[in-house]
Amino acid sequence: MKVVSFNDIVKKAAGIIEATPNRRYIYRKYVKRLITSGKLQRIRKGLYIVLSPLEEQEGYVTDKLLIASKIRNKYYLGFHTALEYYGCASSFYNEAYICVKAKDRFNPFQYKRFSFKPVFVEDVNLEVETKHYQGNTIKVSSKERTFIECIDRVQYAGGWEECVKSLEGLGSLNIEKLLNLLLYNYKKDILYRRVGYILELLKERSPFYEHVDDHSLNKIEKQITGQPWYLIYGQKGPLNRRWKLYIPKAFEEKLKGI
């Protein structure tokens, strides 16, 4: 299966006829006919699946990441979608999160069982990596940015239980890179607390975090100022004095399966 945008088709046509093609003509002459013949499947306006001669119109397997990578030019796949790409997501979701600037927003849409949703971010280049995937290239947040952003906006990582259980399997995390990214690009006290707490928790529970040392945790701890905060807003629990966070009583109990 291959996913193409209408712009991809126009560029291809321009290379063949060696001139600037009329977009309306290209649609009427080629795209509409290919859709009618079943060789193109329309996902949404301007986005199509190209079927090979061996693929049936109703029998092909839809690839969520390929579709998500073609919605906008300036984007990256982040949060739970990035966790799925890295193979560590605790659960497989039907949603795909496409991170874009607000000016590149699009309306959420559904194709077959999958939902495609924009998440607004300020920077679509910082710690974003180009990956080869199914014969295509896609852009995904680095493991370090994925870790930080999942903790920062946990609603896009499936909630706390799904988030932590997924991060537990995120191997080859570069702690020095993560610290530099956190301390120099995210000016949020509550995020320092959360990241420090989760790193310390995973250090105790996962072999992928055995390389997290006290020196690294101390660098985060030194950034914390002010009064204690709730890990989850409004949910009371005992105070973790190092990270100045109130941890809900049942929080770590739910994670015992890690």
Buried (B, 14 or more C-beta within 10 A) or exposed (E): BBBBBBEBBBEEBEEEEEEEBEBEEBBEEBBEEBBEEEBBBEBBEBBBBBBEEEBEEEEBEBBBBBBBBBBBEEBBBBBBBBBBBBEBBBEEBEBBBBBBBEEBEBEEBEBEEBBBBBBEBEEBEEBBEEBEBEEBEBBBBBBBBBBBBBBBBBEBBBEBBBBBBBBBBBEEBEBEBBBBBBBEEBEEEBBBBBBBBBBBBBBEBBEBBEEBEEEBBEBBBEBBEEEBBBBBEEEEBEEBEBBBBBBBEEBBEEBEEB
